[in-house]
Amino acid sequence: MLTRTIPSSGEALPVIGIGTYKGFDVGSSSKERTVLGGVLRNLFSLGGSVLDSSPMYGRAEEVAGDLLAAQHMREKTFVATKVWTQGRSAGIDQMNHSMKLLRCERIDLMQIHNLLDWRTHLATLRAWKGEGRIRYLGITHYSSSAYGEMEKIMRAETLDFVQLNYSLDEREAERRLLPLAAERGMAVLVNLPFGQGSLFRTLRGKPIPPWMQETGCDTWSQVLLKFTLTHKAVTCVIPGTGNPDHMAENCHAGVGAMLEESLVKKLVALFK
């Protein structure tokens, strides 16, 4: 799998990871846990490392932590999670709880989820980074409606990461945020690379164009991930899944050359 560099450190990060929203919010049955263990094994065996979660995702942090511990995978994992509450004390309590659930003495990336009370939490994250409790800090959102506020924060603050939505049918990030991240030296995690589900509904039943098959894409998920990774400011894409086969498909999108500009234009035209 290809890697891209985190600007603030020079560390290389694989370009395909996994988001745990919905897919990892499961119970304690052995069947559910076995399937998700297969998801993680495929991620790691095919070169990925990034696992992104949040207290907002139900039991996802707990399930991910249990699986990583049971299969001795923590050292292979770039663990990212978020703080999602109001107030300094509540934020500290929540982050400590997340670390306990994820079974991590140190979190690789702690993010302020959907910008909630970001000024308060950013001060805490800076202190925690200085103490070595987290390695990187950042902000997140899933909607272009928040891009104005994100842009202001990115221009005013020093951040290691931003996480945002970017897909073939939601390209607003290309206009300001992706170029700004590159300018300011911020790594970018992309959520919702398949949109809100509309892309798959639009593409269902349509064959993969021969000119995309020539790039190594066998599924529409690989096509969509290749599109997202074409932008050089994108560091890693984190599609969510609870299916081992889908995880393998997604990982293969991170292998080989990215799309040339001519193919990107053909993809955009095809979708329209």
Secondary structure as UniProt FT lines:
FT   STRAND          3..5
FT   TURN            7..9
FT   STRAND          12..14
FT   STRAND          18..19
FT   TURN            21..24
FT   HELIX           30..45
FT   TURN            46..47
FT   STRAND          50..52
FT   HELIX           55..57
FT   TURN            58..59
FT   HELIX           60..70
FT   TURN            71..72
FT   HELIX           74..76
FT   STRAND          78..83
FT   HELIX           88..102
FT   STRAND          107..112
FT   HELIX           113..115
FT   TURN            116..117
FT   HELIX           118..131
FT   STRAND          134..140
FT   HELIX           144..146
FT   HELIX           147..156
FT   STRAND          161..165
FT   TURN            168..169
FT   HELIX           172..174
FT   TURN            175..176
FT   HELIX           177..184
FT   STRAND          187..191
FT   TURN            193..197
FT   HELIX           198..203
FT   TURN            204..205
FT   HELIX           210..213
FT   TURN            214..216
FT   HELIX           220..230
FT   TURN            232..233
FT   STRAND          236..237
FT   HELIX           244..252
FT   TURN            253..254
FT   HELIX           261..271
//
